[in-house]
Amino acid sequence: MKYLFTPNEKNRTGIAVGEMVGGNLKTLESLAGSASDIHTKDKILFVEDTGEYLYSIDRMFWNLKRSGKLDKLKGLIIGGFKIKADTPGEEFGKTIEDIVLEKVAEYKYPVCFDFPVGHQKNNFALKCGALHTLGVHLNECRLTEV
């Protein structure tokens, strides 16, 4: 399986090879510390979500960071996020890209935004547990099952 898609200008370039893990961000947060918790060391993590406020997404990414799930990744894929609108006058003031890049600033792995996976019409199927190569470049992004 090979996917090609247009890069986001906020992507962090690089190449990663690792087992694919991930899913819905709220679900991953809810499973933290349970028998169903995911292990992310040396893996490519993908996340997506729908119907969440930006401040909630920020909290969930703090959970990933503080639980060590972001520090030893090979790569990070940010899928579709359908975000609830803030109440006028109470805007959070950060984009999804701002939130993610803040949490992974100290790490060097590639980060890919706008990957077509999640609660959306253009929804690629990702095979968790399979080895993948993620190539994030200025002119193209590519995800290939190895």
Backbone as a chain_set.jsonl record, in Angstrom:
{"seq": "MKYLFTPNEKNRTGIAVGEMVGGNLKTLESLAGSASDIHTKDKILFVEDTGEYLYSIDRMFWNLKRSGKLDKLKGLIIGGFKIKADTPGEEFGKTIEDIVLEKVAEYKYPVCFDFPVGHQKNNFALKCGALHTLGVHLNECRLTEV", "coords": {"N": [[0.844, -1.168, 0.0], [0.596, 2.179, -0.898], [0.616, 5.628, -0.276], [0.25, 8.848, -1.572], [0.375, 12.329, -1.047], [-0.465, 15.838, -0.761], [1.794, 18.104, 0.754], [1.631, 19.862, 3.904], [2.427, 23.18, 4.756], [3.438, 23.48, 7.304], [4.573, 21.101, 7.992], [7.131, 18.939, 9.309], [10.048, 17.994, 7.9], [11.476, 14.813, 6.855], [12.465, 11.337, 7.118], [10.955, 8.357, 8.16], [10.924, 5.098, 9.555], [8.92, 2.603, 10.743], [6.73, 0.679, 12.908], [3.233, 1.041, 12.532], [1.053, 2.767, 14.686], [-1.79, 3.928, 16.557], [-4.673, 6.126, 16.343], [-7.894, 7.39, 17.166], [-7.59, 10.391, 18.901], [-8.82, 11.152, 21.386], [-9.698, 8.666, 22.292], [-7.232, 7.348, 22.586], [-6.162, 8.887, 24.665], [-7.999, 8.283, 26.69], [-7.493, 5.586, 27.108], [-5.015, 5.524, 28.252], [-2.707, 4.193, 30.515], [-4.154, 1.914, 30.919], [-4.829, -1.608, 30.289], [-5.099, -1.617, 27.59], [-3.536, 0.391, 26.62], [-1.374, 2.097, 24.305], [1.887, 1.398, 22.964], [4.571, 3.377, 22.027], [7.256, 3.583, 21.413], [9.81, 3.801, 19.045], [8.024, 3.8, 16.913], [5.639, 4.775, 14.332], [3.328, 7.145, 14.917], [-0.092, 7.783, 14.475], [-2.721, 10.158, 14.667], [-6.104, 11.268, 14.962], [-9.178, 13.13, 15.113], [-12.52, 14.167, 16.045], [-15.004, 16.664, 16.554], [-13.977, 18.03, 18.794], [-12.801, 20.662, 20.939], [-10.171, 23.086, 20.458], [-8.724, 23.611, 22.839], [-9.161, 21.245, 24.21], [-7.877, 19.4, 22.565], [-5.288, 20.324, 22.88], [-4.902, 19.671, 25.61], [-5.055, 16.869, 25.386], [-2.796, 16.342, 23.839], [-0.866, 17.22, 25.643], [-1.178, 15.159, 27.486], [-0.23, 12.961, 25.962], [2.436, 13.774, 25.686], [3.358, 14.061, 28.394], [3.051, 11.46, 29.255], [5.047, 10.181, 27.964], [4.707, 9.285, 25.386], [5.377, 10.67, 23.087], [8.105, 11.017, 22.958], [9.934, 9.083, 21.949], [9.302, 8.467, 19.359], [9.327, 7.442, 15.877], [8.11, 8.809, 13.861], [5.409, 11.174, 13.273], [2.041, 11.387, 12.491], [-0.491, 13.535, 11.673], [-3.776, 13.358, 11.346], [-7.101, 13.87, 10.064], [-8.838, 16.495, 11.636], [-11.733, 17.521, 12.909], [-12.739, 20.356, 14.189], [-14.382, 21.825, 16.943], [-15.947, 24.983, 16.983], [-14.693, 27.785, 18.774], [-16.168, 29.69, 21.459], [-17.183, 32.924, 20.627], [-14.934, 35.498, 21.47], [-13.681, 33.977, 23.346], [-11.569, 32.598, 22.257], [-9.154, 30.032, 21.715], [-6.638, 30.486, 20.591], [-4.578, 29.114, 19.319], [-3.517, 27.037, 16.606], [-4.117, 23.695, 15.327], [-1.683, 22.861, 14.288], [0.102, 24.554, 15.679], [-0.267, 23.623, 18.31], [0.612, 20.914, 18.175], [3.293, 21.169, 17.197], [4.445, 22.619, 19.262], [4.427, 20.704, 21.313], [6.174, 18.763, 20.352], [8.571, 19.974, 19.909], [11.174, 19.553, 20.921], [11.987, 17.18, 19.828], [13.223, 15.287, 16.991], [12.006, 13.938, 14.867], [10.105, 13.335, 11.781], [7.115, 15.211, 11.099], [3.855, 15.056, 9.994], [1.22, 16.838, 8.757], [-2.321, 17.021, 8.09], [-2.843, 14.507, 6.991], [-4.766, 12.252, 5.117], [-6.751, 10.743, 6.917], [-9.27, 9.645, 9.098], [-12.34, 11.049, 10.364], [-13.697, 11.727, 7.763], [-14.41, 12.39, 4.269], [-12.37, 11.745, 2.36], [-10.564, 9.256, 3.232], [-7.969, 7.453, 4.099], [-7.037, 4.061, 4.613], [-5.254, 2.833, 7.3], [-2.858, 0.475, 8.316], [-2.527, -0.74, 11.308], [0.163, -1.966, 13.256], [1.633, -2.875, 11.13], [4.713, -2.517, 9.325], [5.908, 0.595, 8.189], [7.071, 3.125, 5.893], [7.559, 6.503, 6.214], [7.725, 9.366, 4.394], [8.375, 12.657, 4.531], [8.418, 15.412, 2.716], [9.322, 18.57, 1.152], [7.896, 18.939, -1.228], [6.21, 16.769, -1.446], [4.407, 14.199, 0.281], [4.701, 10.91, 1.481], [3.52, 7.735, 2.267], [4.303, 4.46, 2.837], [3.59, 1.061, 2.978], [5.768, -1.364, 4.184]], "CA": [[0.0, 0.0, 0.0], [1.366, 3.421, -0.965], [-0.203, 6.835, -0.327], [0.911, 10.112, -1.884], [-0.539, 13.432, -0.781], [0.128, 17.171, -0.769], [2.298, 18.478, 2.071], [1.234, 21.066, 4.629], [3.619, 24.026, 4.929], [3.934, 23.367, 8.684], [5.19, 19.789, 8.19], [8.565, 18.849, 9.619], [10.524, 17.011, 6.933], [12.314, 13.706, 7.281], [12.044, 9.981, 6.752], [10.803, 7.49, 9.325], [10.523, 3.712, 9.321], [8.473, 2.024, 11.996], [5.412, 0.061, 12.988], [2.153, 2.014, 12.644], [0.136, 2.683, 15.817], [-2.538, 5.162, 16.735], [-6.113, 6.144, 16.193], [-8.596, 8.562, 17.659], [-6.816, 10.993, 19.993], [-9.565, 11.066, 22.644], [-9.668, 7.265, 22.704], [-5.879, 7.059, 23.081], [-6.038, 9.519, 25.982], [-8.847, 7.549, 27.637], [-6.918, 4.265, 27.367], [-3.699, 5.667, 28.892], [-2.559, 3.524, 31.801], [-4.968, 0.697, 30.981], [-4.261, -2.756, 29.579], [-5.199, -1.328, 26.155], [-2.659, 1.526, 26.301], [-0.454, 1.808, 23.208], [3.321, 1.62, 23.157], [4.95, 4.177, 20.861], [8.698, 3.625, 21.205], [10.296, 3.402, 17.717], [6.877, 3.593, 16.03], [5.011, 5.924, 13.696], [2.043, 7.361, 15.57], [-1.057, 8.646, 13.805], [-3.869, 10.568, 15.47], [-7.185, 12.02, 14.318], [-10.293, 13.295, 16.041], [-13.64, 14.95, 15.541], [-15.906, 17.208, 17.554], [-13.256, 18.491, 19.983], [-12.303, 22.035, 20.96], [-8.705, 23.165, 20.424], [-8.168, 23.483, 24.192], [-9.197, 19.816, 24.56], [-6.801, 18.768, 21.79], [-4.056, 20.717, 23.576], [-4.825, 18.833, 26.816], [-4.773, 15.484, 24.992], [-1.388, 16.277, 23.441], [-0.076, 17.259, 26.882], [-1.236, 13.805, 28.027], [0.726, 12.144, 25.195], [3.8, 14.205, 26.007], [3.694, 13.761, 29.791], [3.087, 10.005, 29.437], [6.213, 9.67, 27.252], [4.341, 8.694, 24.095], [5.907, 11.469, 21.985], [9.554, 11.239, 23.025], [10.775, 8.101, 21.242], [8.663, 8.124, 18.083], [10.063, 7.534, 14.608], [7.406, 9.812, 13.073], [4.087, 11.528, 13.765], [1.07, 11.718, 11.445], [-1.677, 14.205, 12.168], [-4.838, 13.147, 10.378], [-8.189, 14.832, 10.039], [-9.363, 17.015, 12.9], [-12.897, 18.402, 12.795], [-12.618, 21.089, 15.443], [-15.522, 22.641, 17.349], [-15.649, 26.417, 17.02], [-14.655, 28.424, 20.092], [-17.132, 30.734, 21.737], [-16.594, 34.233, 20.288], [-14.347, 36.199, 22.606], [-12.972, 33.008, 24.199], [-10.778, 31.787, 21.348], [-7.974, 29.398, 22.314], [-5.488, 31.24, 20.1], [-3.572, 28.258, 18.681], [-4.007, 26.096, 15.609], [-3.688, 22.316, 15.573], [-0.247, 22.809, 14.004], [0.788, 25.191, 16.816], [-0.357, 22.72, 19.463], [1.478, 19.742, 17.961], [4.706, 21.563, 17.093], [4.877, 22.995, 20.609], [4.638, 19.496, 22.127], [7.251, 17.93, 19.811], [9.673, 20.876, 19.535], [12.485, 19.034, 21.333], [12.263, 15.935, 19.125], [13.721, 15.517, 15.627], [11.356, 13.091, 13.87], [9.198, 14.037, 10.869], [5.72, 15.42, 11.489], [3.044, 15.222, 8.792], [-0.13, 17.336, 9.018], [-3.362, 16.884, 7.059], [-2.885, 13.184, 6.366], [-6.181, 11.935, 4.905], [-7.285, 9.643, 7.714], [-10.14, 10.146, 10.155], [-13.78, 11.179, 10.11], [-13.767, 12.597, 6.59], [-14.717, 11.669, 3.032], [-11.106, 11.197, 1.866], [-10.11, 8.57, 4.44], [-7.096, 6.32, 3.791], [-6.975, 2.996, 5.615], [-3.905, 2.581, 7.809], [-2.763, -0.852, 8.909], [-1.775, -0.722, 12.566], [0.972, -3.157, 13.461], [2.47, -3.119, 9.953], [5.871, -1.646, 9.15], [5.699, 1.621, 7.166], [8.039, 4.207, 5.697], [6.939, 7.812, 6.065], [8.619, 10.372, 3.819], [7.779, 13.991, 4.552], [9.308, 16.279, 1.935], [8.736, 19.871, 0.861], [7.001, 18.893, -2.382], [5.356, 15.578, -1.425], [4.424, 13.288, 1.429], [4.488, 9.54, 1.021], [3.463, 6.687, 3.28], [4.37, 3.18, 2.132], [3.714, -0.142, 3.79], [6.988, -2.083, 3.808]], "C": [[0.895, 1.239, 0.0], [0.399, 4.588, -1.096], [0.689, 8.028, -0.624], [-0.094, 11.222, -1.628], [0.246, 14.731, -0.67], [0.591, 17.556, 0.63], [1.667, 19.766, 2.608], [2.501, 21.883, 4.861], [4.212, 23.962, 6.331], [4.575, 22.006, 8.972], [6.648, 19.94, 8.596], [9.106, 17.694, 8.79], [11.396, 15.932, 7.571], [11.738, 12.392, 6.804], [12.021, 9.137, 8.019], [10.406, 6.099, 8.869], [10.129, 3.139, 10.675], [7.112, 1.384, 11.87], [4.369, 1.154, 13.192], [1.297, 1.722, 13.867], [-0.675, 3.966, 15.856], [-4.015, 4.981, 16.597], [-6.675, 7.459, 16.673], [-7.908, 9.102, 18.914], [-7.521, 10.889, 21.335], [-9.566, 9.636, 23.174], [-8.293, 6.907, 23.264], [-5.668, 7.656, 24.459], [-6.809, 8.72, 27.03], [-8.259, 6.194, 28.019], [-5.569, 4.322, 28.092], [-3.7, 5.012, 30.271], [-3.37, 2.247, 31.937], [-4.247, -0.442, 30.253], [-4.281, -2.55, 28.067], [-4.351, -0.142, 25.726], [-1.707, 1.135, 25.168], [0.983, 2.093, 23.624], [3.837, 2.278, 21.886], [6.448, 4.196, 20.577], [9.061, 3.025, 19.845], [9.161, 3.148, 16.716], [6.466, 4.904, 15.365], [3.615, 6.023, 14.287], [1.155, 8.215, 14.679], [-2.209, 8.939, 14.75], [-4.844, 11.35, 14.602], [-8.267, 12.193, 15.365], [-11.374, 14.147, 15.402], [-14.458, 15.462, 16.717], [-15.245, 17.655, 18.84], [-12.88, 19.961, 19.829], [-10.773, 22.011, 20.942], [-8.098, 23.035, 21.822], [-8.181, 22.036, 24.661], [-8.102, 19.05, 23.822], [-5.457, 19.092, 22.428], [-3.86, 19.85, 24.823], [-4.454, 17.395, 26.463], [-3.33, 15.328, 24.532], [-0.464, 16.426, 24.645], [-0.058, 15.873, 27.521], [-0.249, 12.897, 27.302], [2.159, 12.49, 25.565], [4.2, 13.764, 27.414], [3.752, 12.256, 30.06], [4.225, 9.357, 28.642], [5.916, 9.11, 25.875], [4.886, 9.468, 22.893], [7.429, 11.47, 21.915], [10.421, 10.258, 22.25], [10.134, 7.616, 19.944], [9.673, 8.132, 16.948], [9.439, 8.613, 13.732], [6.01, 10.025, 13.634], [3.223, 11.977, 12.594], [-0.157, 12.327, 12.103], [-2.737, 14.105, 11.075], [-5.88, 14.233, 10.431], [-8.641, 15.208, 11.43], [-10.519, 17.947, 12.574], [-13.043, 19.072, 14.152], [-13.888, 21.89, 15.703], [-15.083, 24.099, 17.421], [-15.672, 26.928, 18.456], [-15.807, 29.409, 20.236], [-16.491, 32.072, 21.386], [-16.151, 34.984, 21.545], [-13.572, 35.29, 23.538], [-12.128, 32.069, 23.357], [-9.527, 31.258, 22.042], [-6.68, 30.054, 21.843], [-4.367, 30.419, 19.484], [-4.259, 27.398, 17.641], [-3.581, 24.687, 16.012], [-2.185, 22.182, 15.329], [0.559, 23.416, 15.151], [0.85, 24.248, 18.011], [0.632, 21.567, 19.316], [2.946, 20.147, 17.958], [5.27, 22.019, 18.427], [5.242, 21.753, 21.426], [5.81, 18.647, 21.636], [8.503, 18.745, 19.464], [11.047, 20.29, 19.854], [12.892, 17.755, 20.608], [12.578, 16.221, 17.664], [13.006, 14.717, 14.541], [10.431, 13.905, 12.958], [7.771, 14.102, 11.418], [4.939, 15.773, 10.229], [1.629, 15.64, 9.18], [-1.039, 17.055, 7.823], [-3.322, 15.547, 6.327], [-4.357, 12.778, 6.252], [-6.629, 10.646, 5.603], [-8.136, 10.255, 8.824], [-11.588, 10.193, 9.717], [-13.991, 12.167, 8.963], [-14.011, 11.745, 5.35], [-13.463, 11.001, 2.465], [-10.387, 10.562, 3.058], [-9.3, 7.333, 4.054], [-7.128, 5.314, 4.941], [-5.525, 2.778, 6.021], [-3.896, 1.255, 8.549], [-1.872, -0.787, 10.153], [-1.048, -2.048, 12.73], [1.881, -3.474, 12.293], [3.607, -2.098, 9.893], [5.613, -0.695, 7.984], [6.931, 2.51, 7.055], [7.247, 5.473, 5.449], [7.995, 8.767, 5.534], [7.907, 11.702, 3.749], [8.779, 14.931, 3.898], [8.596, 17.592, 1.635], [7.689, 19.805, -0.245], [6.035, 17.707, -2.377], [5.492, 14.85, -0.107], [4.049, 11.915, 0.917], [4.505, 8.602, 2.223], [3.363, 5.365, 2.546], [4.459, 2.049, 3.15], [4.896, -0.936, 3.277], [6.7, -3.567, 3.69]], "O": [[1.832, 1.34, 0.793], [-0.521, 4.556, -1.913], [1.744, 8.202, -0.013], [-1.274, 11.084, -1.95], [1.466, 14.722, -0.507], [-0.144, 17.356, 1.597], [1.233, 20.632, 1.849], [3.554, 21.309, 5.14], [5.363, 24.348, 6.532], [5.068, 21.78, 10.077], [7.306, 20.929, 8.272], [8.679, 16.551, 8.953], [11.962, 16.105, 8.65], [10.679, 12.337, 6.178], [12.938, 9.191, 8.84], [9.645, 5.94, 7.914], [10.902, 3.183, 11.631], [6.429, 1.529, 10.856], [4.603, 2.097, 13.948], [0.863, 0.589, 14.075], [-0.29, 4.971, 15.259], [-4.554, 3.88, 16.71], [-6.024, 8.502, 16.6], [-7.674, 8.362, 19.87], [-6.88, 10.567, 22.335], [-9.447, 9.423, 24.38], [-8.195, 6.24, 24.294], [-5.068, 7.024, 25.328], [-6.315, 8.507, 28.137], [-8.493, 5.704, 29.124], [-5.041, 3.288, 28.5], [-4.59, 5.255, 31.087], [-3.287, 1.567, 32.959], [-3.18, -0.243, 29.673], [-3.559, -3.234, 27.341], [-4.44, 0.291, 24.577], [-1.284, -0.017, 25.078], [1.251, 2.909, 24.506], [3.573, 1.794, 20.785], [6.867, 4.781, 19.578], [8.678, 1.899, 19.528], [9.325, 2.367, 15.779], [6.883, 5.988, 15.773], [2.815, 5.094, 14.172], [1.589, 9.254, 14.181], [-2.622, 8.083, 15.533], [-4.455, 12.005, 13.636], [-8.28, 11.497, 16.379], [-11.168, 14.766, 14.358], [-14.592, 14.79, 17.739], [-15.891, 17.66, 19.887], [-12.667, 20.441, 18.716], [-10.158, 21.032, 21.362], [-7.051, 22.405, 21.973], [-7.308, 21.631, 25.429], [-7.475, 18.156, 24.389], [-4.583, 18.229, 22.508], [-2.76, 19.35, 25.059], [-3.643, 16.771, 27.147], [-2.702, 14.303, 24.798], [0.61, 15.825, 24.672], [0.973, 15.452, 28.046], [0.488, 12.146, 27.941], [2.995, 11.603, 25.737], [5.258, 13.164, 27.602], [4.428, 11.822, 30.992], [4.361, 8.134, 28.64], [6.796, 8.515, 25.254], [4.853, 8.952, 21.776], [7.992, 11.888, 20.903], [11.561, 10.59, 21.924], [10.39, 6.502, 19.489], [10.736, 8.747, 17.046], [10.135, 9.261, 12.951], [5.486, 9.188, 14.369], [3.621, 12.836, 11.806], [-0.782, 11.72, 12.972], [-2.6, 14.702, 10.008], [-5.592, 15.374, 10.794], [-8.808, 14.35, 12.298], [-10.316, 19.032, 12.028], [-13.423, 18.438, 15.136], [-14.409, 22.552, 14.805], [-13.977, 24.403, 17.868], [-16.54, 26.564, 19.249], [-16.348, 29.897, 19.245], [-15.363, 32.336, 21.805], [-16.883, 35.088, 22.529], [-12.875, 35.772, 24.431], [-11.98, 30.893, 23.687], [-8.917, 31.952, 22.855], [-5.727, 30.167, 22.614], [-3.313, 30.964, 19.156], [-5.438, 27.068, 17.772], [-2.779, 24.512, 16.929], [-1.493, 21.481, 16.066], [1.582, 22.861, 15.553], [1.897, 24.096, 18.642], [1.401, 21.283, 20.234], [3.758, 19.531, 18.648], [6.456, 21.825, 18.695], [6.242, 21.748, 22.143], [6.386, 17.888, 22.416], [9.399, 18.239, 18.788], [11.996, 20.524, 19.105], [14.024, 17.295, 20.757], [12.236, 17.288, 17.154], [13.386, 14.822, 13.375], [10.023, 15.013, 13.303], [7.295, 13.192, 12.096], [5.318, 16.68, 9.489], [0.919, 14.89, 9.851], [-0.575, 16.876, 6.697], [-3.725, 15.464, 5.167], [-5.114, 12.947, 7.208], [-6.852, 9.615, 4.969], [-7.759, 11.267, 9.416], [-12.005, 9.469, 8.813], [-14.413, 13.304, 9.178], [-13.838, 10.527, 5.38], [-13.492, 9.818, 2.128], [-9.687, 11.247, 3.803], [-9.868, 6.292, 3.723], [-7.234, 5.696, 6.107], [-4.665, 2.562, 5.167], [-4.813, 0.95, 9.312], [-0.644, -0.78, 10.063], [-1.571, -3.11, 12.391], [2.813, -4.264, 12.44], [3.469, -0.965, 10.355], [5.158, -1.117, 6.921], [7.721, 2.63, 7.991], [6.372, 5.515, 4.584], [9.04, 8.955, 6.157], [6.946, 11.862, 2.996], [9.844, 15.211, 4.449], [7.388, 17.704, 1.846], [6.7, 20.536, -0.204], [5.135, 17.644, -3.214], [6.542, 14.875, 0.536], [3.198, 11.768, 0.039], [5.39, 8.671, 3.077], [2.461, 5.161, 1.733], [5.287, 2.074, 4.06], [5.02, -1.162, 2.073], [7.6, -4.348, 3.381]]}, "num_chains": 1, "name": "protein.A"}
